[in-house]
Amino acid sequence: MANSGCGTVVGGLLILGVIGSIFNGCDDDDSGSSGSDGSDSGAYYACEGFVEDRLKAPSSADFSGYFDSYVIQSGDEYTVSGYVDAENSFGAMLRSEWTCTVRDGGDTWYLESLTGLD
């Protein structure tokens, strides 16, 4: 089961990111997640939030975790790969591997791409 404390922090960051996106006029593919700290772990948790936004049942999500994922940095971009176990629209638990690329925008993470979720 995912750590509910981390989920609360990520959820709060996502809400701030959505509000920031509205005021910045960003579309869905360039939406931000607040709390950029320019670190591998910050990129991981930003990607986790972007993945959670696209799940049918986000409350059922159990992520691979930072130490079981891969993070590669190239300049201000980070590519993160991991997996999530979550319920689909029929209630069955499925594992989905995902790859997410985010850009460090200083105070905000910007989603560049997200693949692997059906």
C-alpha positions as CSV (number, residue, x, y, z in Angstrom):
1,M,0.0,0.0,0.0
2,A,1.2,3.5,-0.8
3,N,2.3,5.7,2.1
4,S,-0.7,7.9,2.7
5,G,1.4,10.8,4.0
6,C,3.3,11.0,0.7
7,G,0.0,10.7,-1.2
8,T,-1.3,13.7,0.8
9,V,1.8,15.8,0.0
10,V,1.7,14.8,-3.7
11,G,-2.0,15.4,-3.9
12,G,-1.6,18.9,-2.4
13,L,1.3,19.6,-4.8
14,L,-0.9,18.5,-7.7
15,I,-3.7,20.8,-6.6
16,L,-1.3,23.7,-6.5
17,G,0.1,22.7,-9.9
18,V,-3.4,22.6,-11.5
19,I,-4.1,26.1,-10.0
20,G,-0.8,27.4,-11.3
21,S,-1.5,25.9,-14.8
22,I,-4.8,27.7,-14.9
23,F,-3.2,31.0,-14.2
24,N,-0.2,30.3,-16.5
25,G,-2.5,29.3,-19.4
26,C,-0.9,25.9,-19.7
27,D,-2.6,23.1,-21.6
28,D,-2.9,19.5,-20.2
29,D,0.3,18.3,-21.8
30,D,2.3,21.1,-20.2
31,S,0.6,21.2,-16.8
32,G,2.8,21.8,-13.8
33,S,3.2,20.2,-10.4
34,S,4.5,22.5,-7.7
35,G,7.4,21.9,-5.5
36,S,10.3,21.5,-7.9
37,D,13.5,21.1,-6.0
38,G,15.7,20.1,-8.9
39,S,16.3,16.6,-7.6
40,D,15.8,13.0,-8.8
41,S,13.4,12.3,-6.0
42,G,11.4,15.5,-6.8
43,A,11.1,14.4,-10.4
44,Y,10.0,11.0,-9.3
45,Y,7.2,12.3,-7.1
46,A,6.1,14.8,-9.8
47,C,5.8,12.0,-12.3
48,E,3.9,9.9,-9.7
49,G,1.4,12.7,-9.4
50,F,1.1,13.0,-13.2
51,V,0.5,9.2,-13.5
52,E,-2.1,9.3,-10.6
53,D,-4.0,12.0,-12.5
54,R,-4.6,9.6,-15.4
55,L,-5.7,6.5,-13.4
56,K,-9.3,5.3,-13.3
57,A,-9.1,4.6,-9.6
58,P,-6.2,6.8,-8.2
59,S,-7.0,5.9,-4.6
60,S,-6.2,2.2,-5.4
61,A,-2.7,3.1,-6.7
62,D,0.4,1.3,-5.3
63,F,3.5,2.8,-6.9
64,S,6.9,1.1,-7.3
65,G,8.5,3.7,-5.1
66,Y,11.5,5.9,-5.6
67,F,14.1,3.2,-4.9
68,D,12.5,0.7,-7.3
69,S,12.4,3.2,-10.2
70,Y,14.9,4.7,-12.6
71,V,15.6,8.4,-12.9
72,I,17.9,9.8,-15.6
73,Q,18.8,13.5,-15.6
74,S,19.7,15.5,-18.8
75,G,20.1,19.2,-18.1
76,D,16.8,20.4,-16.6
77,E,14.9,17.3,-17.8
78,Y,14.4,14.1,-15.9
79,T,13.1,10.8,-17.3
80,V,11.6,8.5,-14.7
81,S,10.5,4.9,-15.2
82,G,8.4,2.9,-12.7
83,Y,5.2,0.9,-12.3
84,V,1.9,1.3,-10.6
85,D,-0.6,-1.3,-9.5
86,A,-4.1,0.1,-9.7
87,E,-7.7,-0.9,-10.4
88,N,-9.0,-0.5,-14.0
89,S,-12.5,0.5,-14.9
90,F,-13.7,-3.1,-14.1
91,G,-12.2,-3.1,-10.6
92,A,-9.3,-5.5,-11.5
93,M,-5.9,-4.7,-10.2
94,L,-3.4,-4.3,-13.1
95,R,0.3,-3.4,-13.2
96,S,1.2,-0.7,-15.7
97,E,4.8,0.3,-16.4
98,W,5.2,4.0,-17.2
99,T,7.9,6.4,-18.4
100,C,7.6,10.1,-17.6
101,T,9.7,13.0,-18.7
102,V,9.5,16.2,-16.7
103,R,11.2,19.6,-16.9
104,D,12.4,21.5,-13.9
105,G,10.9,24.9,-14.1
106,G,12.3,26.3,-10.9
107,D,9.2,26.2,-8.7
108,T,7.2,23.9,-10.9
109,W,7.6,20.6,-12.7
110,Y,6.3,20.6,-16.2
111,L,5.2,17.3,-17.9
112,E,7.0,16.8,-21.2
113,S,5.7,13.3,-21.9
114,L,4.0,10.3,-20.3
115,T,3.8,6.8,-21.8
116,G,2.9,3.3,-20.8
117,L,-0.6,3.9,-19.3
118,D,-3.5,2.4,-21.3
